[in-house]
């Protein structure tokens, strides 16, 4: 495979309407072309999508397997970069106001800043920003 044209992250949700409402509060929009009774396509960015799938529908894609218990385990962390620290904090504030929970302390490497929240179904979303100039300076200082 040369390179993928789009990415669709498929996530099981227990209540599709509540999940759509939650992510709408964070400012995400949805693509009606890929949205129906069993799924809703959340637009993350250009050619990046999260498919929120009702649990029973999600199970059709994983025959012979169970959905991970997000209270006890995590299979993936969805990491999204934003423009600046302020955008990180604003996104986390929106997630908390919409019913999500912060799942770890902020990380601050000076050039990279991130925080993470769990959505209504326990999926972990990391929101981070990178200051390219500060990163380059920090990385140049670590060269052998």
PyMOL commands that place a pseudoatom at each C-alpha (Angstrom):
pseudoatom trace, name=CA, resn=UNK, resi=1, chain=A, elem=C, hetatm=0, pos=[0.000, 0.000, 0.000]
pseudoatom trace, name=CA, resn=UNK, resi=2, chain=A, elem=C, hetatm=0, pos=[1.473, 3.343, -1.017]
pseudoatom trace, name=CA, resn=UNK, resi=3, chain=A, elem=C, hetatm=0, pos=[-0.476, 5.549, 1.338]
pseudoatom trace, name=CA, resn=UNK, resi=4, chain=A, elem=C, hetatm=0, pos=[-3.987, 5.758, 2.659]
pseudoatom trace, name=CA, resn=UNK, resi=5, chain=A, elem=C, hetatm=0, pos=[-6.271, 8.472, 1.309]
pseudoatom trace, name=CA, resn=UNK, resi=6, chain=A, elem=C, hetatm=0, pos=[-8.401, 8.802, 4.454]
pseudoatom trace, name=CA, resn=UNK, resi=7, chain=A, elem=C, hetatm=0, pos=[-8.444, 7.489, 7.988]
pseudoatom trace, name=CA, resn=UNK, resi=8, chain=A, elem=C, hetatm=0, pos=[-11.592, 6.266, 9.708]
pseudoatom trace, name=CA, resn=UNK, resi=9, chain=A, elem=C, hetatm=0, pos=[-11.184, 5.413, 13.397]
pseudoatom trace, name=CA, resn=UNK, resi=10, chain=A, elem=C, hetatm=0, pos=[-14.093, 3.141, 14.379]
pseudoatom trace, name=CA, resn=UNK, resi=11, chain=A, elem=C, hetatm=0, pos=[-15.236, 3.509, 17.983]
pseudoatom trace, name=CA, resn=UNK, resi=12, chain=A, elem=C, hetatm=0, pos=[-18.043, 1.591, 19.703]
pseudoatom trace, name=CA, resn=UNK, resi=13, chain=A, elem=C, hetatm=0, pos=[-20.517, 3.757, 21.610]
pseudoatom trace, name=CA, resn=UNK, resi=14, chain=A, elem=C, hetatm=0, pos=[-23.285, 2.717, 23.977]
pseudoatom trace, name=CA, resn=UNK, resi=15, chain=A, elem=C, hetatm=0, pos=[-25.571, 5.662, 23.144]
pseudoatom trace, name=CA, resn=UNK, resi=16, chain=A, elem=C, hetatm=0, pos=[-25.076, 7.118, 19.661]
pseudoatom trace, name=CA, resn=UNK, resi=17, chain=A, elem=C, hetatm=0, pos=[-27.215, 10.222, 20.225]
pseudoatom trace, name=CA, resn=UNK, resi=18, chain=A, elem=C, hetatm=0, pos=[-25.427, 11.100, 23.475]
pseudoatom trace, name=CA, resn=UNK, resi=19, chain=A, elem=C, hetatm=0, pos=[-22.040, 10.618, 21.815]
pseudoatom trace, name=CA, resn=UNK, resi=20, chain=A, elem=C, hetatm=0, pos=[-23.000, 12.856, 18.890]
pseudoatom trace, name=CA, resn=UNK, resi=21, chain=A, elem=C, hetatm=0, pos=[-24.226, 15.502, 21.342]
pseudoatom trace, name=CA, resn=UNK, resi=22, chain=A, elem=C, hetatm=0, pos=[-20.986, 15.226, 23.354]
pseudoatom trace, name=CA, resn=UNK, resi=23, chain=A, elem=C, hetatm=0, pos=[-18.708, 15.717, 20.359]
pseudoatom trace, name=CA, resn=UNK, resi=24, chain=A, elem=C, hetatm=0, pos=[-20.929, 18.459, 18.937]
pseudoatom trace, name=CA, resn=UNK, resi=25, chain=A, elem=C, hetatm=0, pos=[-20.329, 20.346, 22.210]
pseudoatom trace, name=CA, resn=UNK, resi=26, chain=A, elem=C, hetatm=0, pos=[-16.596, 20.075, 21.485]
pseudoatom trace, name=CA, resn=UNK, resi=27, chain=A, elem=C, hetatm=0, pos=[-17.164, 21.707, 18.082]
pseudoatom trace, name=CA, resn=UNK, resi=28, chain=A, elem=C, hetatm=0, pos=[-17.024, 18.660, 15.813]
pseudoatom trace, name=CA, resn=UNK, resi=29, chain=A, elem=C, hetatm=0, pos=[-19.387, 18.276, 12.866]
pseudoatom trace, name=CA, resn=UNK, resi=30, chain=A, elem=C, hetatm=0, pos=[-20.744, 15.152, 11.195]
pseudoatom trace, name=CA, resn=UNK, resi=31, chain=A, elem=C, hetatm=0, pos=[-20.883, 13.891, 7.605]
pseudoatom trace, name=CA, resn=UNK, resi=32, chain=A, elem=C, hetatm=0, pos=[-24.464, 12.975, 6.724]
pseudoatom trace, name=CA, resn=UNK, resi=33, chain=A, elem=C, hetatm=0, pos=[-23.246, 10.756, 3.863]
pseudoatom trace, name=CA, resn=UNK, resi=34, chain=A, elem=C, hetatm=0, pos=[-21.809, 8.261, 6.363]
pseudoatom trace, name=CA, resn=UNK, resi=35, chain=A, elem=C, hetatm=0, pos=[-24.379, 8.738, 9.123]
pseudoatom trace, name=CA, resn=UNK, resi=36, chain=A, elem=C, hetatm=0, pos=[-27.442, 6.615, 9.824]
pseudoatom trace, name=CA, resn=UNK, resi=37, chain=A, elem=C, hetatm=0, pos=[-29.289, 4.660, 12.506]
pseudoatom trace, name=CA, resn=UNK, resi=38, chain=A, elem=C, hetatm=0, pos=[-26.233, 2.593, 13.484]
pseudoatom trace, name=CA, resn=UNK, resi=39, chain=A, elem=C, hetatm=0, pos=[-23.369, 5.030, 12.960]
pseudoatom trace, name=CA, resn=UNK, resi=40, chain=A, elem=C, hetatm=0, pos=[-22.359, 8.647, 12.765]
pseudoatom trace, name=CA, resn=UNK, resi=41, chain=A, elem=C, hetatm=0, pos=[-19.297, 9.942, 10.935]
pseudoatom trace, name=CA, resn=UNK, resi=42, chain=A, elem=C, hetatm=0, pos=[-17.512, 12.642, 12.914]
pseudoatom trace, name=CA, resn=UNK, resi=43, chain=A, elem=C, hetatm=0, pos=[-15.246, 14.928, 10.902]
pseudoatom trace, name=CA, resn=UNK, resi=44, chain=A, elem=C, hetatm=0, pos=[-11.935, 15.352, 12.732]
pseudoatom trace, name=CA, resn=UNK, resi=45, chain=A, elem=C, hetatm=0, pos=[-10.064, 17.095, 9.935]
pseudoatom trace, name=CA, resn=UNK, resi=46, chain=A, elem=C, hetatm=0, pos=[-9.370, 16.893, 6.238]
pseudoatom trace, name=CA, resn=UNK, resi=47, chain=A, elem=C, hetatm=0, pos=[-9.589, 13.177, 5.369]
pseudoatom trace, name=CA, resn=UNK, resi=48, chain=A, elem=C, hetatm=0, pos=[-9.742, 12.226, 9.084]
pseudoatom trace, name=CA, resn=UNK, resi=49, chain=A, elem=C, hetatm=0, pos=[-12.900, 10.788, 10.591]
pseudoatom trace, name=CA, resn=UNK, resi=50, chain=A, elem=C, hetatm=0, pos=[-14.152, 8.931, 13.654]
pseudoatom trace, name=CA, resn=UNK, resi=51, chain=A, elem=C, hetatm=0, pos=[-16.989, 6.520, 13.031]
pseudoatom trace, name=CA, resn=UNK, resi=52, chain=A, elem=C, hetatm=0, pos=[-19.119, 6.373, 16.155]
pseudoatom trace, name=CA, resn=UNK, resi=53, chain=A, elem=C, hetatm=0, pos=[-20.794, 2.971, 15.912]
pseudoatom trace, name=CA, resn=UNK, resi=54, chain=A, elem=C, hetatm=0, pos=[-23.526, 1.540, 18.101]
pseudoatom trace, name=CA, resn=UNK, resi=55, chain=A, elem=C, hetatm=0, pos=[-21.954, -1.355, 20.016]
pseudoatom trace, name=CA, resn=UNK, resi=56, chain=A, elem=C, hetatm=0, pos=[-24.111, -4.014, 18.371]
pseudoatom trace, name=CA, resn=UNK, resi=57, chain=A, elem=C, hetatm=0, pos=[-23.165, -2.661, 14.936]
pseudoatom trace, name=CA, resn=UNK, resi=58, chain=A, elem=C, hetatm=0, pos=[-19.463, -2.390, 15.856]
pseudoatom trace, name=CA, resn=UNK, resi=59, chain=A, elem=C, hetatm=0, pos=[-19.475, -6.106, 16.779]
pseudoatom trace, name=CA, resn=UNK, resi=60, chain=A, elem=C, hetatm=0, pos=[-20.182, -6.979, 13.124]
pseudoatom trace, name=CA, resn=UNK, resi=61, chain=A, elem=C, hetatm=0, pos=[-16.658, -5.787, 12.283]
pseudoatom trace, name=CA, resn=UNK, resi=62, chain=A, elem=C, hetatm=0, pos=[-14.920, -7.908, 14.942]
pseudoatom trace, name=CA, resn=UNK, resi=63, chain=A, elem=C, hetatm=0, pos=[-16.347, -11.444, 14.633]
pseudoatom trace, name=CA, resn=UNK, resi=64, chain=A, elem=C, hetatm=0, pos=[-15.200, -13.730, 17.432]
pseudoatom trace, name=CA, resn=UNK, resi=65, chain=A, elem=C, hetatm=0, pos=[-13.985, -10.828, 19.584]
pseudoatom trace, name=CA, resn=UNK, resi=66, chain=A, elem=C, hetatm=0, pos=[-15.479, -8.778, 22.368]
pseudoatom trace, name=CA, resn=UNK, resi=67, chain=A, elem=C, hetatm=0, pos=[-15.488, -5.026, 22.697]
pseudoatom trace, name=CA, resn=UNK, resi=68, chain=A, elem=C, hetatm=0, pos=[-12.791, -3.950, 25.147]
pseudoatom trace, name=CA, resn=UNK, resi=69, chain=A, elem=C, hetatm=0, pos=[-14.043, -2.837, 28.549]
pseudoatom trace, name=CA, resn=UNK, resi=70, chain=A, elem=C, hetatm=0, pos=[-12.934, 0.797, 28.466]
pseudoatom trace, name=CA, resn=UNK, resi=71, chain=A, elem=C, hetatm=0, pos=[-13.244, 1.034, 32.255]
pseudoatom trace, name=CA, resn=UNK, resi=72, chain=A, elem=C, hetatm=0, pos=[-10.400, -1.479, 32.637]
pseudoatom trace, name=CA, resn=UNK, resi=73, chain=A, elem=C, hetatm=0, pos=[-8.370, -1.304, 29.436]
pseudoatom trace, name=CA, resn=UNK, resi=74, chain=A, elem=C, hetatm=0, pos=[-7.514, 0.864, 26.454]
pseudoatom trace, name=CA, resn=UNK, resi=75, chain=A, elem=C, hetatm=0, pos=[-6.606, -0.349, 23.001]
pseudoatom trace, name=CA, resn=UNK, resi=76, chain=A, elem=C, hetatm=0, pos=[-5.980, 3.035, 21.420]
pseudoatom trace, name=CA, resn=UNK, resi=77, chain=A, elem=C, hetatm=0, pos=[-5.448, 6.682, 22.298]
pseudoatom trace, name=CA, resn=UNK, resi=78, chain=A, elem=C, hetatm=0, pos=[-6.783, 9.062, 19.656]
pseudoatom trace, name=CA, resn=UNK, resi=79, chain=A, elem=C, hetatm=0, pos=[-4.281, 11.938, 19.599]
pseudoatom trace, name=CA, resn=UNK, resi=80, chain=A, elem=C, hetatm=0, pos=[-5.229, 15.202, 17.905]
pseudoatom trace, name=CA, resn=UNK, resi=81, chain=A, elem=C, hetatm=0, pos=[-2.884, 18.135, 17.422]
pseudoatom trace, name=CA, resn=UNK, resi=82, chain=A, elem=C, hetatm=0, pos=[-4.154, 21.690, 17.723]
pseudoatom trace, name=CA, resn=UNK, resi=83, chain=A, elem=C, hetatm=0, pos=[-2.499, 25.046, 17.075]
pseudoatom trace, name=CA, resn=UNK, resi=84, chain=A, elem=C, hetatm=0, pos=[-1.551, 26.157, 20.587]
pseudoatom trace, name=CA, resn=UNK, resi=85, chain=A, elem=C, hetatm=0, pos=[-1.692, 25.469, 24.342]
pseudoatom trace, name=CA, resn=UNK, resi=86, chain=A, elem=C, hetatm=0, pos=[-4.779, 27.630, 24.691]
pseudoatom trace, name=CA, resn=UNK, resi=87, chain=A, elem=C, hetatm=0, pos=[-6.605, 25.418, 22.171]
pseudoatom trace, name=CA, resn=UNK, resi=88, chain=A, elem=C, hetatm=0, pos=[-5.606, 22.349, 24.217]
pseudoatom trace, name=CA, resn=UNK, resi=89, chain=A, elem=C, hetatm=0, pos=[-7.062, 23.844, 27.382]
pseudoatom trace, name=CA, resn=UNK, resi=90, chain=A, elem=C, hetatm=0, pos=[-10.222, 25.085, 25.639]
pseudoatom trace, name=CA, resn=UNK, resi=91, chain=A, elem=C, hetatm=0, pos=[-10.875, 21.654, 24.110]
pseudoatom trace, name=CA, resn=UNK, resi=92, chain=A, elem=C, hetatm=0, pos=[-10.423, 19.918, 27.464]
pseudoatom trace, name=CA, resn=UNK, resi=93, chain=A, elem=C, hetatm=0, pos=[-12.730, 22.457, 29.129]
pseudoatom trace, name=CA, resn=UNK, resi=94, chain=A, elem=C, hetatm=0, pos=[-15.397, 21.743, 26.501]
pseudoatom trace, name=CA, resn=UNK, resi=95, chain=A, elem=C, hetatm=0, pos=[-14.984, 17.982, 26.988]
pseudoatom trace, name=CA, resn=UNK, resi=96, chain=A, elem=C, hetatm=0, pos=[-15.382, 18.309, 30.757]
pseudoatom trace, name=CA, resn=UNK, resi=97, chain=A, elem=C, hetatm=0, pos=[-18.414, 20.600, 30.413]
pseudoatom trace, name=CA, resn=UNK, resi=98, chain=A, elem=C, hetatm=0, pos=[-20.023, 18.090, 28.035]
pseudoatom trace, name=CA, resn=UNK, resi=99, chain=A, elem=C, hetatm=0, pos=[-19.643, 15.215, 30.533]
pseudoatom trace, name=CA, resn=UNK, resi=100, chain=A, elem=C, hetatm=0, pos=[-16.191, 13.833, 29.752]
pseudoatom trace, name=CA, resn=UNK, resi=101, chain=A, elem=C, hetatm=0, pos=[-13.484, 13.326, 32.358]
pseudoatom trace, name=CA, resn=UNK, resi=102, chain=A, elem=C, hetatm=0, pos=[-9.819, 14.261, 32.429]
pseudoatom trace, name=CA, resn=UNK, resi=103, chain=A, elem=C, hetatm=0, pos=[-7.830, 11.055, 32.642]
pseudoatom trace, name=CA, resn=UNK, resi=104, chain=A, elem=C, hetatm=0, pos=[-4.297, 12.199, 33.434]
pseudoatom trace, name=CA, resn=UNK, resi=105, chain=A, elem=C, hetatm=0, pos=[-2.266, 15.218, 34.420]
pseudoatom trace, name=CA, resn=UNK, resi=106, chain=A, elem=C, hetatm=0, pos=[-1.122, 17.619, 31.718]
pseudoatom trace, name=CA, resn=UNK, resi=107, chain=A, elem=C, hetatm=0, pos=[2.248, 16.912, 30.114]
pseudoatom trace, name=CA, resn=UNK, resi=108, chain=A, elem=C, hetatm=0, pos=[4.492, 19.863, 29.385]
pseudoatom trace, name=CA, resn=UNK, resi=109, chain=A, elem=C, hetatm=0, pos=[7.855, 19.392, 27.693]
pseudoatom trace, name=CA, resn=UNK, resi=110, chain=A, elem=C, hetatm=0, pos=[8.165, 23.104, 26.980]
pseudoatom trace, name=CA, resn=UNK, resi=111, chain=A, elem=C, hetatm=0, pos=[7.873, 22.567, 23.237]
pseudoatom trace, name=CA, resn=UNK, resi=112, chain=A, elem=C, hetatm=0, pos=[4.951, 20.127, 23.500]
pseudoatom trace, name=CA, resn=UNK, resi=113, chain=A, elem=C, hetatm=0, pos=[1.918, 20.433, 25.742]
pseudoatom trace, name=CA, resn=UNK, resi=114, chain=A, elem=C, hetatm=0, pos=[-0.886, 17.911, 26.058]
pseudoatom trace, name=CA, resn=UNK, resi=115, chain=A, elem=C, hetatm=0, pos=[-3.863, 16.844, 28.100]
pseudoatom trace, name=CA, resn=UNK, resi=116, chain=A, elem=C, hetatm=0, pos=[-6.244, 13.926, 27.752]
pseudoatom trace, name=CA, resn=UNK, resi=117, chain=A, elem=C, hetatm=0, pos=[-9.908, 13.227, 28.372]
pseudoatom trace, name=CA, resn=UNK, resi=118, chain=A, elem=C, hetatm=0, pos=[-12.194, 10.231, 28.289]
pseudoatom trace, name=CA, resn=UNK, resi=119, chain=A, elem=C, hetatm=0, pos=[-15.408, 10.531, 26.301]
pseudoatom trace, name=CA, resn=UNK, resi=120, chain=A, elem=C, hetatm=0, pos=[-18.760, 9.162, 27.477]
pseudoatom trace, name=CA, resn=UNK, resi=121, chain=A, elem=C, hetatm=0, pos=[-17.716, 5.611, 26.514]
pseudoatom trace, name=CA, resn=UNK, resi=122, chain=A, elem=C, hetatm=0, pos=[-14.260, 5.764, 28.112]
pseudoatom trace, name=CA, resn=UNK, resi=123, chain=A, elem=C, hetatm=0, pos=[-12.284, 6.245, 24.877]
pseudoatom trace, name=CA, resn=UNK, resi=124, chain=A, elem=C, hetatm=0, pos=[-9.129, 8.264, 25.522]
pseudoatom trace, name=CA, resn=UNK, resi=125, chain=A, elem=C, hetatm=0, pos=[-8.534, 11.395, 23.436]
pseudoatom trace, name=CA, resn=UNK, resi=126, chain=A, elem=C, hetatm=0, pos=[-5.237, 13.269, 23.768]
pseudoatom trace, name=CA, resn=UNK, resi=127, chain=A, elem=C, hetatm=0, pos=[-5.200, 16.890, 22.667]
pseudoatom trace, name=CA, resn=UNK, resi=128, chain=A, elem=C, hetatm=0, pos=[-1.735, 18.358, 22.190]
pseudoatom trace, name=CA, resn=UNK, resi=129, chain=A, elem=C, hetatm=0, pos=[0.146, 21.246, 20.633]
pseudoatom trace, name=CA, resn=UNK, resi=130, chain=A, elem=C, hetatm=0, pos=[3.725, 21.464, 19.418]
pseudoatom trace, name=CA, resn=UNK, resi=131, chain=A, elem=C, hetatm=0, pos=[5.753, 24.649, 19.176]
pseudoatom trace, name=CA, resn=UNK, resi=132, chain=A, elem=C, hetatm=0, pos=[7.920, 23.772, 16.153]
pseudoatom trace, name=CA, resn=UNK, resi=133, chain=A, elem=C, hetatm=0, pos=[10.590, 26.391, 16.867]
pseudoatom trace, name=CA, resn=UNK, resi=134, chain=A, elem=C, hetatm=0, pos=[10.978, 25.356, 20.490]
pseudoatom trace, name=CA, resn=UNK, resi=135, chain=A, elem=C, hetatm=0, pos=[10.963, 21.675, 19.450]
pseudoatom trace, name=CA, resn=UNK, resi=136, chain=A, elem=C, hetatm=0, pos=[13.748, 22.226, 16.919]
pseudoatom trace, name=CA, resn=UNK, resi=137, chain=A, elem=C, hetatm=0, pos=[15.816, 24.061, 19.503]
pseudoatom trace, name=CA, resn=UNK, resi=138, chain=A, elem=C, hetatm=0, pos=[15.232, 21.314, 22.092]
pseudoatom trace, name=CA, resn=UNK, resi=139, chain=A, elem=C, hetatm=0, pos=[16.001, 18.522, 19.618]
pseudoatom trace, name=CA, resn=UNK, resi=140, chain=A, elem=C, hetatm=0, pos=[19.177, 20.222, 18.356]
pseudoatom trace, name=CA, resn=UNK, resi=141, chain=A, elem=C, hetatm=0, pos=[20.367, 20.370, 21.939]
pseudoatom trace, name=CA, resn=UNK, resi=142, chain=A, elem=C, hetatm=0, pos=[19.988, 16.566, 22.206]
pseudoatom trace, name=CA, resn=UNK, resi=143, chain=A, elem=C, hetatm=0, pos=[22.050, 15.634, 19.126]
pseudoatom trace, name=CA, resn=UNK, resi=144, chain=A, elem=C, hetatm=0, pos=[25.188, 13.617, 19.754]
for i in range(1, 144): cmd.bond("trace and resi %d" % i, "trace and resi %d" % (i + 1))
show_as sticks, trace
zoom trace
